Amino acid sequence: MPTATGFLHEGRAYGLLAAAGLRVPRHGFLESADLPFAPGESIVLKGIADQLWHKSEKGAVHFGPFDVEALKAEATAMRLRVPELSWIGGLVCERVAFKRLAGLPTEALVSLKRDPDAGWLVVCGIGGLQADAWGPLAPPMIWPIALATPEEALVDLRAHWLGRTWLGLQRGTEALTDEANLLAFLQGLWRAVAGLEREGVTLLELNPVVLDSEGLPTSLDGVGTLDASTAPIVATPDPAWYPALLSPRNLVLAGVSSREGTVGRIILENIRKSSLPPGTLRLIKPGTSEFLGLPCLGSVADLASAPTDQLILSLPAHQTLEAVEQLCHQGGGATVVYLVAGGLGDGADTEGLGQRLVVCLDQHRRAGKWTPALVGPNGLGLFSPDQALNTFFIPDLKLPLRAIPGHLALVSQSGAFLITRLSRRTDLGLRAAVAIGNQMDLRCSDFLKGFGGDPAVQVVGAYLEGFAPGDLQATAQAARALRASGRRVVLYKGGRSQEGMAAASSHTGALAGDHALQASVLRRAGVMLAERMEAFDAALAWLGAYPKGRPASVAIMTNAGFEAVVSADLLGGPFHGTSLTETEVTALAAIIETHALTGLVSPHLPLDLTPMADEAAYLASARLLLNTAAEVLVVGLVPLTKRLDTTDPAVYGSFATALAGLARTSGKWVGVAVEGGSLYDAYRQALREAGLPVFLTMEEALEGLRLIASERVF
């Protein structure tokens, strides 16, 4: 039975597994009157005590024949070996004969775990005495119950070293079981979770799981933990926050100083360049009715009778907290509040201001009272091209933003990350770019849900340093919903190392958590999880131009031998190089001859046109390659050759337009890598303005494609 200390012993674990239809050894406590064993039958006696996790190390495992009196004497001896633990009883178990293979792992370790951030997980890897040795070679599989099915888990298991061994797929081995048995086992684990949840189990570890003589997976041991308390219910903000944030009909700003160059003044100067209707921008400025030509309110209290869609608080932490508490107390005033200040719930908060803010919001929502939705704190601002609305506290001189409406939404826990992306990729067509700060109220999952209800958003790019408590599973589910509706999610997760976790915590108060778990959950949901910042940026550039499709077959065309060689090295895995048919090789050879490149260029892929190729040769070759089996064409341009005109905007502008036209006509992806210095920035810009994704290197372009090609398909 469960114990008061939260320990789930093996006898109770067997009962929960058997109730889910899983194979466990015949068993019973010595104290039972009807043990299911014949005299002399080979059995295992196990001493069961509270918090006794490793029975063999304490001398609490005994093998022998079934003899009740002898087993009772052995159980008494076991009890004396663990005097510090509360004794539960002697568990008699069937001694299961199981299959082995010399030199190969055949035992599994399976954990059913209720993770506070990811929900219920099934973790399966190599178990038994060989677990430590084989773990680095065959890392365990992680299946979130809410995001994976037993059938999907079977596909992973079939490809894993353990599954390959069990199914006889390793060279020179015979099958120990079949897929039907493994699927039934996985289905049982999924069923077991419901029973574990009812019993308040938080962890059930099965080690080892073996294959019995009939190939049925059988748990030979099972222990775990219990916690009957339920997780707190998270009260969610009113979804009206989303349009109020991105397309406010009116806006109020608090914290504007008379001094130029201060945070509030910079925000105000940026907002005044927006297309908000006249008279819809107000300030909170005590003691005056007008400031800098704008109408003023005396305090947040005045918003009770004259509410706003969006309130931006550019105030110190104490005043920010007091303003939000006032809004909650008066029961209205702003649909969404953007908190600029830090010092609330992060490393600079030494007075518990952040906790006070969280309690205020939670109490009001639980009581069913009106509560504003908060973005931040520690928020740098947002950019919404819909109204050319820029609330960043970065001056226009440093970050001139052009309102190019598009299908891409960017959300970032780090404001600096967000603005550097916007500075580098001025050509991105955006629906929104939002710095979400510390996620004290609105979390990453809330933004993904908001984007999911916005038909203008086709691609979401996200940068996170940590998940708010419980938000990993919610984020994954929101991402999966986006994927189910044909949208894409690209994410970079910072704070993966111990050093990164420390940096994230000091910067935003975020906890990075276990990266392997987070990565498994997010990828299972269909998120493209970038391991390198360059891959994140490149994938966004591709998807910014081509939101639909997942090309796997690549044609490479360059004018430099090193690009051809490096590109060939990068092909493989989820995407591969295209092969030309004999007819296509002949046609390409004719193009090479037409452009006087015979003897210099080989009509094969990757295609190295050499520095002797001009724009006409590129366009003719591109036209042909886009009519092959290739789904994407990556064009490498080393612009230092005299054959390419990089000085006359009319010439290179016409070339860019023609190349982009070929992409549109073919319906395929075309990207360009311009490997040169700042002298060629105008050349790159012309290609971008034509609608082509442009990269600094071929490696960058191909790394982005590799990430997109790895996206999970549903």
C-alpha positions in Angstrom: 0.0 0.0 0.0 1.1 3.6 -0.4 3.1 5.0 2.6 2.9 8.3 4.3 6.4 9.3 3.1 5.5 9.2 -0.6 7.2 5.9 -1.5 5.6 3.5 -4.0 6.8 0.0 -3.3 7.1 -2.9 -5.7 4.0 -4.7 -4.6 1.8 -1.7 -5.3 3.6 -1.0 -8.5 2.9 -4.5 -9.8 -0.8 -4.0 -9.1 -1.0 -0.7 -11.1 0.9 -2.3 -14.0 -1.3 -5.4 -14.0 -4.5 -3.2 -14.0 -3.2 -1.6 -17.2 -2.9 -5.1 -18.8 0.9 -5.3 -18.5 2.8 -8.5 -17.8 4.3 -8.7 -14.3 5.6 -11.7 -12.4 3.1 -13.7 -10.3 3.6 -12.4 -6.8 2.2 -12.1 -3.3 3.2 -11.0 0.2 4.2 -13.8 2.6 1.5 -12.6 4.9 -1.1 -13.6 2.2 -2.9 -16.9 2.7 -3.1 -17.9 -0.9 0.3 -17.4 -2.5 0.2 -18.4 -6.2 3.1 -20.9 -6.1 3.7 -24.6 -5.9 6.0 -26.1 -3.3 9.6 -26.2 -4.6 8.9 -23.7 -7.5 11.8 -21.4 -8.2 11.0 -17.9 -6.8 12.5 -14.6 -5.8 11.9 -13.2 -2.3 12.2 -9.4 -2.0 12.3 -7.4 1.2 9.9 -4.4 0.9 10.5 -1.5 3.2 9.6 2.2 3.0 12.2 4.1 1.0 14.1 0.9 0.1 15.0 1.6 -3.5 17.9 -0.7 -4.1 17.0 -4.0 -2.4 20.0 -6.1 -3.6 22.5 -3.6 -2.1 20.8 -4.1 1.3 20.7 -7.9 1.1 16.9 -7.9 0.6 16.8 -10.2 -2.5 16.9 -14.0 -2.2 16.6 -16.7 -4.8 15.4 -20.2 -3.9 12.5 -22.7 -3.9 9.1 -21.9 -2.7 9.0 -22.9 1.0 6.8 -20.7 3.2 8.6 -21.4 6.5 12.1 -21.0 5.0 11.0 -17.8 3.3 9.6 -16.3 6.4 12.9 -16.9 8.2 14.7 -15.3 5.3 12.3 -12.3 5.4 13.0 -11.8 9.1 16.7 -11.7 8.4 16.2 -9.1 5.7 14.2 -7.0 8.1 17.1 -7.0 10.5 19.4 -5.8 7.7 17.4 -2.6 7.3 16.5 -1.6 10.9 16.4 2.1 9.9 13.5 1.6 7.5 9.8 0.9 8.1 9.2 -2.7 7.1 6.3 -3.5 4.8 6.7 -7.2 4.1 8.3 -10.0 2.1 7.2 -10.1 -1.5 7.4 -13.5 -3.2 7.7 -13.3 -7.0 7.8 -15.7 -9.9 11.4 -16.2 -11.1 11.0 -15.2 -14.8 13.1 -16.9 -17.4 14.0 -14.2 -19.9 15.9 -14.0 -23.1 19.5 -12.8 -23.4 22.1 -12.2 -26.1 25.8 -12.4 -25.5 27.4 -9.0 -25.8 24.3 -7.1 -26.5 21.9 -5.3 -24.1 18.5 -7.0 -23.8 17.2 -5.4 -20.6 15.3 -2.1 -20.6 14.8 0.7 -18.1 11.4 2.3 -18.3 10.2 5.3 -16.3 6.7 6.8 -16.1 7.2 10.3 -14.8 4.9 13.2 -14.1 7.1 16.2 -14.9 5.9 19.5 -13.6 6.7 21.3 -16.8 6.2 18.6 -19.5 3.3 16.5 -18.0 3.5 12.7 -18.1 6.5 11.2 -19.9 7.5 7.7 -20.8 11.3 7.3 -20.8 12.7 4.1 -22.2 16.4 3.1 -22.6 18.9 0.4 -22.0 18.6 -1.0 -18.4 20.2 -3.6 -16.2 23.9 -3.7 -15.3 24.9 -2.4 -18.8 22.9 0.8 -18.6 25.8 3.1 -17.8 28.0 1.7 -20.5 25.4 1.8 -23.3 23.7 5.0 -22.3 26.1 7.4 -24.2 25.8 5.2 -27.3 22.1 4.8 -27.2 20.4 7.7 -25.2 17.0 7.0 -23.8 13.9 7.8 -25.8 11.4 10.3 -24.3 7.8 10.2 -25.2 5.4 12.9 -23.8 2.0 11.2 -23.3 0.1 14.3 -24.5 2.1 14.6 -27.7 3.0 11.0 -28.7 1.0 7.8 -29.4 2.1 4.3 -28.7 2.3 3.8 -32.5 4.7 6.7 -32.8 6.7 5.4 -29.9 7.0 2.0 -31.7 8.6 3.8 -34.7 11.3 5.3 -32.4 11.8 2.0 -30.5 12.3 0.2 -33.8 15.1 2.5 -34.7 16.8 2.5 -31.3 19.6 0.1 -30.4 17.4 -1.6 -27.8 14.5 -2.1 -30.3 16.8 -3.3 -33.0 18.2 -5.9 -30.6 14.8 -7.1 -29.4 13.5 -7.3 -33.0 16.6 -9.1 -34.4 17.6 -6.2 -36.6 21.2 -6.2 -35.5 23.6 -8.1 -37.7 23.8 -11.8 -36.9 21.0 -11.8 -34.3 17.6 -13.4 -34.2 14.4 -11.7 -33.0 13.6 -12.0 -29.3 10.1 -10.6 -29.8 7.9 -9.0 -32.4 6.3 -5.6 -33.1 2.9 -6.8 -31.9 4.2 -7.6 -28.5 6.1 -4.3 -28.3 3.1 -2.2 -29.4 0.9 -4.0 -26.8 3.5 -3.1 -24.1 3.6 0.5 -25.2 -0.2 0.7 -25.2 -0.2 -0.7 -21.7 2.2 2.0 -20.5 0.0 4.7 -22.0 -3.0 3.1 -20.2 -1.1 2.8 -17.0 -0.6 6.6 -16.8 -4.3 7.1 -16.1 -4.1 4.8 -13.1 -0.9 6.4 -11.8 -2.6 9.8 -12.0 -5.5 8.7 -10.0 -3.3 7.2 -7.3 -1.1 10.4 -7.1 2.0 8.7 -8.4 4.6 11.1 -9.7 7.3 8.5 -10.7 7.3 4.8 -11.5 10.6 3.3 -12.4 10.8 -0.2 -14.0 14.2 -1.7 -14.0 14.8 -4.0 -15.6 12.1 -4.8 -18.2 13.0 -8.1 -19.9 11.5 -10.3 -22.5 10.1 -13.5 -21.1 10.2 -16.9 -22.9 7.3 -15.8 -25.1 8.8 -12.4 -25.9 6.4 -10.4 -23.7 8.0 -7.4 -22.0 7.9 -8.0 -18.3 8.8 -5.7 -15.4 11.0 -7.5 -12.9 11.1 -4.5 -10.5 9.1 -1.3 -9.9 9.4 1.5 -7.4 8.4 5.1 -7.4 7.1 8.2 -5.6 3.7 9.5 -4.7 2.3 13.0 -4.1 -1.4 13.2 -3.7 -1.5 16.9 -3.8 -2.8 18.4 -7.1 -1.1 20.9 -9.2 -2.4 24.5 -8.9 -4.9 25.6 -11.5 -3.4 28.4 -13.6 -6.0 31.1 -14.3 -5.5 32.3 -17.8 -5.7 35.9 -19.1 -8.6 37.2 -21.3 -7.7 36.5 -24.9 -8.7 40.1 -25.8 -5.0 40.9 -24.8 -3.8 39.8 -28.3 -5.5 42.4 -30.5 -5.0 45.0 -27.8 -1.3 44.4 -27.9 -0.7 44.2 -31.6 -3.4 46.5 -33.0 -4.5 48.8 -30.2 -7.2 51.3 -30.9 -5.8 53.5 -28.2 -2.7 53.5 -26.1 -1.4 55.1 -22.8 2.2 55.5 -21.8 3.4 56.2 -18.2 6.9 57.3 -17.4 7.7 60.0 -19.9 10.4 62.4 -18.7 11.1 65.9 -19.8 14.6 64.8 -20.5 15.4 63.6 -23.9 17.1 60.2 -24.3 15.4 58.6 -21.4 13.6 55.3 -21.8 10.1 56.8 -21.7 10.9 59.6 -24.1 12.4 57.2 -26.6 9.4 55.0 -26.5 7.1 58.0 -27.0 9.1 59.2 -30.0 8.9 55.8 -31.6 5.1 55.5 -30.9 4.5 58.9 -32.4 5.8 57.6 -35.8 3.0 55.0 -35.8 -0.3 55.2 -37.6 -2.4 55.3 -34.5 -5.4 57.5 -35.1 -5.0 61.1 -33.9 -6.1 61.6 -30.3 -5.7 57.9 -29.3 -2.3 58.3 -27.6 -2.3 59.6 -24.0 0.2 60.0 -21.3 0.0 59.5 -17.5 1.7 62.6 -16.1 0.6 63.8 -12.6 0.0 67.5 -12.2 -0.6 68.5 -15.9 -3.3 68.1 -18.4 -1.0 68.2 -21.4 2.7 67.3 -22.1 4.6 67.4 -25.3 1.3 68.2 -27.1 -0.4 65.1 -25.8 -3.4 64.8 -23.3 -2.4 63.6 -19.9 -4.1 61.6 -17.1 -3.2 62.3 -13.5 -2.8 58.6 -12.5 -3.7 55.0 -13.3 -6.8 55.6 -11.3 -8.2 57.8 -14.1 -8.2 54.8 -16.4 -11.1 53.4 -14.5 -13.4 55.9 -16.3 -11.3 56.3 -19.5 -9.9 52.8 -20.2 -7.3 52.0 -22.8 -6.5 48.9 -24.9 -2.8 49.0 -24.0 -0.9 50.6 -21.2 2.9 50.8 -21.3 4.5 51.3 -17.9 8.0 52.7 -18.2 8.3 53.1 -14.4 10.7 51.9 -11.7 9.8 48.4 -10.2 8.0 49.7 -7.1 5.8 52.1 -9.1 5.1 49.4 -11.7 3.8 47.1 -9.0 1.7 49.8 -7.4 0.2 50.7 -10.8 -0.8 47.1 -11.6 -2.3 46.7 -8.1 -4.3 49.8 -8.5 -5.7 48.5 -11.8 -6.7 45.3 -10.2 -8.2 47.1 -7.2 -10.3 49.4 -9.4 -11.4 46.6 -11.6 -10.6 48.0 -15.0 -8.4 50.4 -17.0 -6.3 48.5 -19.5 -6.8 45.3 -21.4 -3.1 44.6 -21.7 -0.2 46.2 -19.7 3.4 46.1 -21.0 6.0 46.2 -18.2 9.3 47.7 -19.2 11.0 47.7 -15.8 13.2 44.9 -14.5 13.6 44.2 -10.8 10.4 42.2 -10.6 11.1 38.5 -10.0 14.6 38.6 -11.4 18.1 38.7 -9.9 17.6 42.4 -9.0 14.4 41.8 -7.0 15.5 41.6 -3.4 12.2 42.6 -1.9 9.8 40.0 -3.3 8.1 42.5 -5.6 7.6 39.9 -8.3 6.0 37.4 -6.0 3.7 40.1 -4.8 2.7 40.8 -8.3 2.0 37.2 -9.1 -0.1 36.8 -6.0 -2.2 39.9 -6.9 -3.0 38.6 -10.4 -3.7 35.0 -9.3 -6.0 36.0 -6.5 -8.1 38.3 -8.8 -8.4 35.7 -11.5 -9.3 32.9 -9.2 -12.0 35.1 -7.7 -13.4 35.8 -11.2 -12.5 39.5 -10.9 -11.3 41.6 -13.8 -7.6 41.4 -14.2 -5.3 42.9 -16.9 -3.0 40.7 -19.0 0.7 41.6 -18.4 3.6 41.3 -20.8 7.0 41.3 -19.1 8.4 42.6 -16.8 11.8 43.4 -18.2 10.4 44.0 -21.6 12.1 45.9 -24.4 9.0 46.5 -26.4 7.3 45.4 -29.6 7.0 46.2 -33.3 3.6 45.7 -35.1 3.8 46.7 -38.8 0.0 46.7 -38.9 0.1 50.2 -37.4 3.8 50.8 -37.8 3.7 50.6 -34.0 7.2 50.6 -32.4 7.4 50.6 -28.6 11.0 49.7 -28.3 13.2 52.0 -26.2 15.8 51.9 -28.9 16.1 55.2 -30.8 15.1 55.3 -34.5 18.7 56.4 -35.3 19.9 53.0 -34.0 17.1 50.8 -35.2 15.1 52.2 -38.1 12.2 49.9 -38.7 10.3 49.7 -41.9 6.7 48.5 -41.7 6.7 45.5 -44.1 3.6 43.5 -43.3 4.1 39.7 -43.7 3.5 36.3 -42.3 6.3 36.0 -39.8 5.9 36.5 -36.0 8.9 36.8 -33.7 8.7 36.3 -29.9 11.7 36.6 -27.7 12.4 36.4 -24.0 15.5 38.6 -24.7 14.8 42.0 -26.1 18.4 42.3 -27.3 18.0 39.1 -29.3 14.9 40.4 -30.9 16.2 43.8 -32.0 19.5 42.4 -33.3 17.4 40.1 -35.6 15.3 43.0 -36.7 18.5 45.1 -37.4 20.1 42.3 -39.4 17.0 41.2 -41.3 15.3 44.5 -42.3 13.6 42.7 -45.2 11.5 40.3 -43.1 7.8 40.6 -43.6 6.4 40.7 -40.1 3.0 40.3 -38.4 4.6 41.1 -35.1 7.9 41.1 -33.1 7.5 41.1 -29.3 9.9 41.0 -26.5 8.1 39.1 -23.7 10.6 39.5 -20.9 10.3 37.4 -17.8 6.9 35.8 -18.6 5.4 36.6 -15.2 1.9 36.6 -16.7 1.6 36.1 -20.4 3.9 33.2 -21.3 5.4 31.8 -24.5 2.4 29.4 -24.8 0.0 32.3 -24.6 1.7 34.0 -27.5 1.8 30.9 -29.6 -2.0 30.5 -28.9 -2.5 34.1 -29.9 -0.6 33.6 -33.2 -2.6 30.4 -33.8 -5.8 32.4 -33.9 -4.3 35.0 -36.2 -4.6 33.9 -39.9 -1.9 36.4 -40.9 0.7 34.4 -39.0 2.2 31.5 -41.0 5.6 31.2 -39.3 6.6 31.8 -35.7 10.2 32.3 -34.6 10.9 32.1 -30.8 13.9 32.6 -28.6 13.6 31.4 -25.0 16.0 31.2 -22.1 13.6 29.4 -19.8 10.0 28.2 -19.5 7.7 29.6 -16.9 6.5 26.9 -14.5 4.4 24.4 -16.3 4.7 26.1 -19.6 6.8 23.6 -21.5 3.8 21.3 -22.1 1.5 24.2 -22.8 4.1 25.6 -25.3 4.4 22.2 -27.0 0.7 21.8 -27.3 0.3 25.3 -28.7 3.1 24.6 -31.2 1.4 21.3 -32.2 -1.8 23.2 -32.8 0.0 25.6 -35.1 1.6 22.7 -37.0 -1.8 21.0 -37.3 -3.1 24.2 -39.0 -0.2 24.3 -41.5 1.9 26.9 -39.7 5.6 26.5 -38.7 7.5 27.1 -35.4 11.3 27.7 -35.2 12.8 28.0 -31.7 16.2 28.6 -30.2 16.5 27.6 -26.6 19.2 29.4 -24.7 20.7 28.4 -21.3 21.5 24.7 -22.2 24.8 24.5 -20.4 25.4 25.0 -16.7 27.0 28.3 -17.5 24.1 29.3 -19.8 21.6 28.4 -17.1 23.4 30.6 -14.7 23.5 33.5 -17.2 19.8 33.1 -18.0 18.9 33.1 -14.3 20.8 36.2 -13.6 19.5 38.0 -16.6 15.8 37.2 -16.7 15.2 35.0 -13.6 14.6 32.1 -16.0 15.4 28.5 -15.2 16.8 26.7 -18.3 15.8 23.2 -17.1 16.8 19.9 -18.6 17.6 20.6 -22.3 17.3 16.9 -23.4 13.8 16.7 -22.0 12.7 20.1 -23.4 14.2 19.2 -26.8 12.4 15.9 -27.0 9.0 17.5 -26.0 9.3 20.4 -28.5 10.5 18.3 -31.4 7.7 15.8 -30.7 5.3 18.8 -31.1 6.7 19.6 -34.5 9.0 22.5 -33.4 12.1 23.1 -35.5 14.6 23.4 -32.6 17.8 25.1 -33.7 21.0 24.0 -31.9 22.9 27.0 -33.4 21.9 30.6 -33.7 23.0 30.6 -37.4 20.6 27.8 -38.2 17.8 29.7 -36.5 18.5 32.8 -38.5 18.8 30.9 -41.7 15.6 28.9 -41.3 13.7 32.1 -40.6 15.2 33.7 -43.7 14.0 30.7 -45.8 10.6 30.5 -44.2 10.2 34.3 -44.4 10.3 33.9 -48.2 8.6 30.4 -48.5 6.3 29.6 -45.6 5.0 26.4 -47.2 6.9 23.3 -48.1 9.7 21.2 -46.7 12.2 20.6 -49.5 14.5 17.6 -49.2 16.2 17.5 -52.6 18.7 20.3 -53.2 20.5 21.5 -56.3 23.7 23.6 -55.8 25.0 26.1 -58.3 28.0 28.3 -57.6 30.9 30.1 -59.3 33.5 28.9 -56.9 35.0 25.5 -56.5 35.3 25.7 -52.7 31.5 26.4 -52.4 30.8 23.3 -54.5 33.0 21.1 -52.4 31.8 22.5 -49.0 28.2 22.2 -50.1 28.6 18.6 -51.2 30.0 17.9 -47.7 27.0 19.4 -46.1 24.4 17.4 -48.0 23.0 14.2 -46.4 20.6 13.2 -43.6 17.2 14.8 -43.9 18.0 16.4 -47.3 20.2 15.3 -50.2 21.7 16.5 -53.4 19.7 16.1 -56.6 20.9 13.8 -59.4 20.5 14.8 -63.0 19.1 12.4 -65.6 21.1 11.8 -68.8 18.7 14.1 -70.7 19.3 16.8 -68.1 23.1 16.4 -68.3 22.9 16.8 -72.0 20.8 19.9 -71.8 23.1 21.4 -69.2 26.1 20.6 -71.4 24.4 22.6 -74.2 24.0 25.6 -71.9 27.6 25.4 -70.9 28.6 25.4 -74.5 26.3 28.3 -75.4 27.9 30.4 -72.8 31.5 29.5 -73.8 32.2 27.6 -70.7 33.0 24.2 -72.3 36.2 22.8 -70.9 35.8 24.9 -67.7 32.5 23.6 -66.3 31.3 20.0 -65.8 27.6 19.4 -66.4 27.0 17.7 -63.0 25.8 18.7 -59.6 27.0 20.5 -57.5 27.4 22.8 -60.5 30.5 25.0 -60.5 30.1 27.6 -63.2 33.6 29.0 -62.4 34.3 32.8 -62.3 33.8 32.9 -66.0 30.0 32.7 -65.7 27.9 35.8 -66.2 24.3 36.6 -65.2 23.0 35.0 -68.4 24.8 31.7 -67.6 23.4 31.7 -64.1 19.8 32.3 -65.2 19.9 29.7 -68.0 21.3 27.1 -65.6 18.8 28.0 -62.9 16.0 27.7 -65.4 17.1 24.1 -66.2 17.8 23.1 -62.6 14.4 24.3 -61.5 12.9 21.9 -64.0 14.6 18.9 -62.5 13.6 16.8 -59.4 15.3 19.5 -57.2 12.9 21.1 -54.7 15.2 23.9 -53.8 18.0 25.7 -55.6 20.8 27.3 -53.6 22.8 29.8 -55.7 26.3 30.6 -54.6 27.7 34.0 -55.8 31.2 35.0 -55.1 30.8 38.6 -56.4 34.5 39.4 -56.8 34.6 38.1 -60.4 34.5 40.7 -63.2 31.9 38.6 -65.0 29.2 39.5 -62.5 28.2 43.2 -62.5 28.0 44.3 -58.8 28.3 48.0 -59.4 25.4 48.9 -61.7 22.1 48.7 -59.8 20.2 48.4 -63.0 22.1 45.3 -64.0 22.1 43.5 -60.7 18.6 44.6 -60.0 17.4 43.1 -63.2 19.3 39.9 -62.4 17.7 39.7 -59.0 14.2 40.2 -60.4 14.8 37.5 -63.1 16.1 35.0 -60.6 13.1 35.6 -58.3 10.8 35.3 -61.2 12.2 31.8 -62.0 11.4 30.8 -58.4 7.8 32.0 -58.6 7.3 30.4 -62.0 8.7 27.1 -60.9 7.0 27.1 -57.5 10.2 26.0 -55.9 12.5 27.6 -53.4 15.5 29.6 -54.5 18.1 31.1 -52.1 21.3 33.0 -52.7 24.6 33.1 -50.8 26.7 36.1 -51.5 30.2 35.4 -50.1 31.8 38.8 -50.0 32.4 41.8 -47.7 30.4 44.9 -47.0 31.3 46.3 -50.4 28.5 44.0 -51.7 25.7 44.9 -49.3 23.8 46.8 -51.9 24.0 43.8 -54.2 22.6 41.6 -51.4 19.9 44.1 -50.7 18.7 44.0 -54.3 18.3 40.3 -54.1 16.4 40.6 -50.8 14.1 43.2 -52.3 13.3 40.9 -55.1 12.0 38.5 -52.5 14.9 36.0 -52.3 16.4 34.8 -49.0 20.0 35.9 -48.9 22.8 34.4 -46.9 26.5 35.3 -46.2 27.7 31.7 -46.8 26.6 28.5 -48.4 27.0 26.8 -45.0 24.4 29.2 -43.5 21.9 28.6 -46.3 22.3 24.8 -46.1 22.1 24.7 -42.3 18.8 26.5 -42.4 17.5 24.0 -45.0 18.7 21.1 -42.8 16.8 22.4 -39.8 13.6 22.8 -41.9 14.0 19.3 -43.4 14.2 17.9 -39.9 10.8 19.2 -39.0 8.5 16.5 -37.7 5.8 15.6 -40.2 2.3 14.8 -39.0 
